[in-house]
């Protein structure tokens, strides 16, 4: 079933087709003065505002449309962060800056479309993505964080990211958060915690479709939680947490530590797909090869695995074909070096949430779209 949207301005090449693919029909293309009347006439739920066609103050136009109860997505040039912040404060659902593809625009409109939210009779089980790597320093955590945000944008409601690096996890830090509640609060419960309690233990990332269940603030709890004590009294803590989050979120992304543990195994057992992050150096590729063989022994084969070649520290001289030869398995995605990644991590502002158009954000968006495509269940029995 398609829903109607209005465009302030004129649709560019490919917009009609891309929007139709996500269930949105452009009912009219109008100037800013006639947008509200056109929306009422066509029963439109949202308005796509091209700031080049919205006059001298596009944010004022957007604010008026939001005030009329419409979902608004702004598109335009390269706004600074203050313009984006003001737009979000006014209630604009998204700000898509140049350059963007019709598919990226459709993704933003789909996430903002009121018809895509709240129609189910109840929450449907989500999908778990396990992000792992053979060594630290691969950019695994940064990838997991940005991937979770992208998946939340596609789903149109928040995804969850859980930090299973129990000793020195950094998911929350990279998102600029200092959560008061963490996995330790779930661990201290006298019995199994419910999915609703787990949701309450997550921290919301400001203006992002993401909630984070952070690792304990006290690293001394890591060995206790990760070890066999997690099964005391019949309680499998890692499985309890993962199953509870999947019951409440459309996507759950688990950031796994390099060293196998109970949580590591529980996540891989339940994951729809495991993302293996490799770095383009000989030692990193060799270690990734050993990890891939371990995953295959655990039943996580090529159907449930994606190998991502990530270059977090500088341009790579290793191409995906050469990397695959060392790993012993094909590379599914190569992410080029992007200096913006480090700056965003230091600032606690994930690139995915800033509509960044650099190579890292584009690659992660492509990975998220590939994961979100309908596909047969591949979970191991």
C-alpha positions in Angstrom: 0.0 0.0 0.0 1.4 3.4 -1.0 1.2 6.6 1.0 1.2 10.1 -0.4 3.9 12.7 0.1 4.2 16.2 -1.3 7.4 17.7 -2.7 8.3 21.3 -2.2 10.2 21.9 -5.4 10.6 19.5 -8.3 11.5 15.8 -8.3 14.9 15.0 -9.7 15.8 12.1 -11.9 15.1 8.8 -10.2 13.1 10.1 -7.3 9.7 8.9 -8.3 11.0 5.3 -8.9 13.1 5.2 -5.7 10.2 6.5 -3.5 7.7 4.2 -5.1 10.0 1.3 -4.2 9.6 2.1 -0.5 5.8 2.6 -0.8 5.7 6.4 -1.2 3.9 8.2 -4.1 4.6 11.8 -4.9 1.1 13.3 -5.0 2.2 16.9 -6.0 5.2 19.1 -6.6 4.5 22.6 -5.3 6.0 25.8 -4.0 6.4 26.5 -0.3 3.2 28.6 -0.1 1.0 25.8 -1.4 2.5 22.9 0.5 0.0 22.6 3.4 -3.0 23.0 1.1 -1.7 20.4 -1.3 -1.0 18.0 1.6 -4.6 18.4 2.8 -6.0 18.0 -0.7 -4.1 14.7 -1.3 -4.2 13.3 2.2 -0.4 13.4 2.3 1.5 12.2 5.4 4.7 13.9 4.7 6.6 16.6 2.7 10.0 16.4 1.1 11.4 19.9 1.1 14.1 20.9 -1.4 15.8 23.8 0.4 16.7 25.4 -3.0 13.0 25.7 -3.8 11.8 26.7 -0.3 12.8 30.4 -0.4 15.2 32.3 1.8 14.4 30.4 5.0 13.8 26.7 4.4 13.8 25.9 8.1 10.8 28.3 8.6 9.0 26.4 5.8 9.8 23.1 7.4 8.7 24.3 10.9 5.3 25.4 9.5 4.8 21.9 7.9 5.8 20.1 11.1 3.4 22.3 13.0 0.7 21.2 10.7 1.3 17.6 11.7 3.3 16.5 8.7 6.4 14.4 8.6 9.2 16.5 7.0 12.5 15.5 5.3 14.8 18.3 4.1 17.1 17.9 1.2 19.7 20.3 -0.1 23.3 21.4 -0.3 25.9 20.9 2.4 24.4 22.3 5.6 26.6 22.9 8.6 26.0 21.0 11.8 24.2 23.9 13.4 21.6 23.9 10.6 21.1 20.2 11.0 20.8 20.6 14.8 18.2 23.4 14.4 16.2 21.3 11.9 16.0 18.4 14.3 15.0 20.7 17.2 12.2 22.0 15.0 11.0 18.4 14.5 12.3 17.7 11.0 12.8 13.9 10.7 15.9 14.0 8.5 18.2 16.4 6.6 19.7 14.7 3.5 22.7 16.7 2.2 24.4 16.6 -1.1 25.6 14.5 -2.8 23.0 11.7 -2.4 21.5 9.0 -4.6 17.8 8.4 -5.1 18.1 5.3 -3.0 19.6 7.2 -0.1 16.8 9.7 -0.3 14.2 7.0 -0.4 15.8 5.4 2.7 15.4 8.6 4.6 11.8 9.1 3.6 10.9 5.5 4.4 12.4 6.0 7.9 10.3 9.2 8.3 7.1 7.9 6.8 4.4 7.7 9.5 2.6 4.9 7.6 5.6 2.7 8.2 5.4 3.0 12.0 3.1 1.5 14.6 1.0 -0.7 12.3 2.0 -4.1 13.7 -0.2 -5.6 16.4 2.9 -6.1 18.5 6.6 -6.1 18.3 8.1 -8.7 15.9 11.3 -10.5 16.7 14.3 -8.7 15.2 17.6 -9.9 13.7 20.9 -10.2 15.4 24.2 -9.1 13.7 27.4 -10.2 15.4 30.5 -8.0 14.5 33.8 -9.7 15.3 37.4 -9.4 14.5 40.6 -11.4 15.2 42.4 -8.5 16.7 41.9 -5.1 18.3 42.4 -1.9 16.3 40.4 -3.1 13.3 37.7 -0.5 13.6 35.3 -3.2 14.6 33.5 -1.2 17.2 33.1 1.9 15.0 31.7 -0.3 12.2 29.3 -1.9 14.6 28.0 1.4 15.9 27.5 3.0 12.5 26.0 -0.2 11.1 23.4 -0.2 13.9 22.5 3.4 13.2 22.0 2.7 9.5 19.9 -0.4 10.2 17.7 1.7 12.6 17.3 4.3 9.8 16.2 1.6 7.4 13.8 0.1 9.9 12.2 3.4 10.8 12.6 2.7 14.5 15.6 2.4 16.8 18.0 -0.5 16.6 20.0 -1.8 19.6 23.7 -2.1 19.9 25.1 -4.3 22.8 28.7 -4.1 23.9 30.0 -7.6 24.7 33.5 -6.3 25.1 32.9 -6.5 28.9 36.2 -5.3 30.2 37.0 -2.1 28.1 34.1 -1.7 25.7 33.8 1.5 23.8 30.4 1.6 22.0 28.9 4.2 24.3 32.1 6.3 24.3 32.1 6.5 20.5 28.5 7.7 20.6 29.3 10.4 23.2 27.4 8.6 26.0 28.1 7.9 29.7 25.3 5.6 30.6 24.2 5.3 34.2 23.0 1.7 33.6 24.9 -1.1 31.9 25.1 -4.8 31.4 26.2 -5.0 35.1 22.7 -3.9 36.2 21.2 -6.9 34.3 23.9 -9.2 35.7 23.1 -8.1 39.3 19.4 -9.0 39.0 18.4 -11.9 41.2 16.9 -13.8 38.3 16.4 -13.5 34.5 15.6 -10.0 33.3 12.7 -9.5 31.0 13.0 -7.8 27.6 11.2 -4.8 28.9 13.8 -4.4 31.7 16.6 -4.7 29.2 15.1 -1.9 27.1 15.1 0.3 30.3 18.8 -0.5 30.8 19.7 0.8 27.3 20.8 4.4 26.7 19.3 6.5 24.0 21.6 8.2 21.5 20.4 11.7 21.0 18.6 12.3 17.6 19.7 8.8 16.4 17.6 5.7 15.8 19.8 3.8 18.3 19.8 2.5 21.9 23.0 1.1 23.5 23.4 -1.5 26.2 26.8 -0.6 27.4 29.5 -2.8 28.9 30.1 -2.5 32.7 31.9 0.6 33.9 33.9 -1.6 36.3 36.2 -3.9 34.3 36.6 -6.3 37.3 33.1 -7.6 36.5 34.1 -8.8 33.0 35.7 -12.1 34.0 32.8 -12.9 36.3 30.1 -12.2 33.7 32.0 -13.8 30.9 32.9 -17.0 32.7 30.9 -20.0 33.7 29.3 -18.2 36.6 26.9 -16.8 34.0 25.2 -20.2 34.0 24.7 -20.4 37.8 21.2 -21.5 38.7 20.4 -22.4 35.1 20.8 -18.8 34.0 22.6 -18.3 30.7 23.2 -14.6 31.0 24.5 -13.8 27.5 21.7 -15.7 25.8 19.2 -14.0 28.1 20.4 -10.5 27.1 20.6 -11.2 23.4 17.2 -13.0 23.1 15.6 -10.2 25.2 16.9 -7.4 22.9 15.9 -9.3 19.8 12.4 -9.5 21.2 12.1 -5.7 21.4 14.2 -4.3 18.6 14.1 -4.8 14.8 17.9 -5.1 14.7 20.4 -5.9 17.4 24.1 -5.4 16.6 26.5 -7.1 19.0 30.1 -5.9 19.3 32.1 -9.0 20.1 35.6 -9.1 21.8 38.5 -10.6 19.9 38.8 -13.4 22.5 36.0 -16.1 22.5 33.8 -16.2 25.5 30.3 -17.3 26.5 28.9 -14.1 25.1 30.9 -14.5 21.9 29.6 -18.0 21.4 26.0 -17.1 22.3 26.0 -14.2 19.8 27.4 -16.2 16.9 24.9 -19.0 17.6 22.0 -16.6 17.4 23.2 -14.3 14.7 21.5 -14.0 11.3 24.9 -12.9 10.0 28.4 -12.5 11.4 30.5 -9.5 10.1 34.2 -10.4 10.2 36.3 -7.2 10.2 39.8 -7.6 8.8 42.6 -5.1 8.5 44.8 -4.9 5.3 48.1 -6.0 6.8 49.7 -9.4 6.6 49.4 -10.2 10.4 45.7 -9.0 10.4 44.8 -11.0 7.4 46.5 -14.2 8.7 44.6 -13.9 12.0 41.4 -13.3 10.1 42.0 -16.5 8.2 42.2 -18.4 11.5 39.1 -16.7 12.8 37.2 -17.6 9.6 38.2 -21.3 10.0 37.0 -21.2 13.6 33.7 -19.8 12.6 33.3 -22.5 9.9 33.9 -25.1 12.6 31.1 -23.5 14.6 28.7 -23.6 11.7 29.1 -20.0 10.7 29.9 -20.5 7.0 29.8 -18.3 4.0 26.0 -18.1 4.0 26.0 -16.5 7.4 29.2 -14.5 7.1 30.4 -11.3 5.6 34.1 -10.4 5.5 34.8 -6.7 5.6 38.2 -5.4 4.8 38.6 -2.1 6.8 41.4 0.4 6.5 41.1 2.5 9.7 44.7 3.8 9.9 45.5 4.9 6.4 45.2 4.1 2.7 45.6 0.4 1.9 47.9 -1.1 -0.6 46.2 -4.5 -0.3 43.3 -5.2 -2.7 40.4 -7.4 -1.8 41.6 -10.2 -4.1 45.0 -10.4 -2.5 43.4 -10.2 1.0 41.1 -13.1 0.1 44.0 -15.2 -0.9 45.6 -14.7 2.6 42.3 -15.2 4.4 41.2 -18.2 2.4 37.7 -16.8 1.8 36.2 -14.0 -0.4 36.1 -10.4 0.8 32.5 -9.2 0.6 33.2 -5.5 1.2 36.2 -3.2 1.2 36.0 0.1 3.2 38.6 2.7 2.1 40.4 4.9 4.6 38.4 7.9 5.6 40.0 10.4 7.9 36.6 11.7 9.0 36.1 8.4 11.0 38.7 9.2 13.6 37.5 12.7 14.1 33.9 11.6 14.5 34.9 8.9 17.0 36.9 11.4 19.1 33.9 13.8 19.0 31.4 11.0 20.0 29.4 11.8 16.8 29.0 8.7 14.6 29.2 9.5 10.9 26.0 7.6 10.1 24.0 10.0 12.3 25.5 13.1 10.6 24.4 12.0 7.0 28.1 11.9 6.1 28.7 11.2 2.4 32.3 10.0 2.7 33.6 6.6 1.7 33.2 5.0 5.1 29.5 6.1 5.5 28.7 5.0 2.0 30.2 1.6 2.5 28.4 1.0 5.8 25.1 2.2 4.3 25.6 -0.3 1.4 26.3 -3.1 3.9 23.1 -2.2 5.9 21.0 -2.2 2.8 22.3 -5.6 1.8 21.6 -7.0 5.2 18.1 -5.5 5.2 17.1 -7.1 1.9 14.5 -9.8 2.4 16.2 -13.2 2.5 15.6 -16.7 3.7 16.4 -17.4 7.3 20.0 -18.8 7.5 20.3 -19.4 11.2 22.1 -22.6 12.1 19.9 -25.3 13.6 
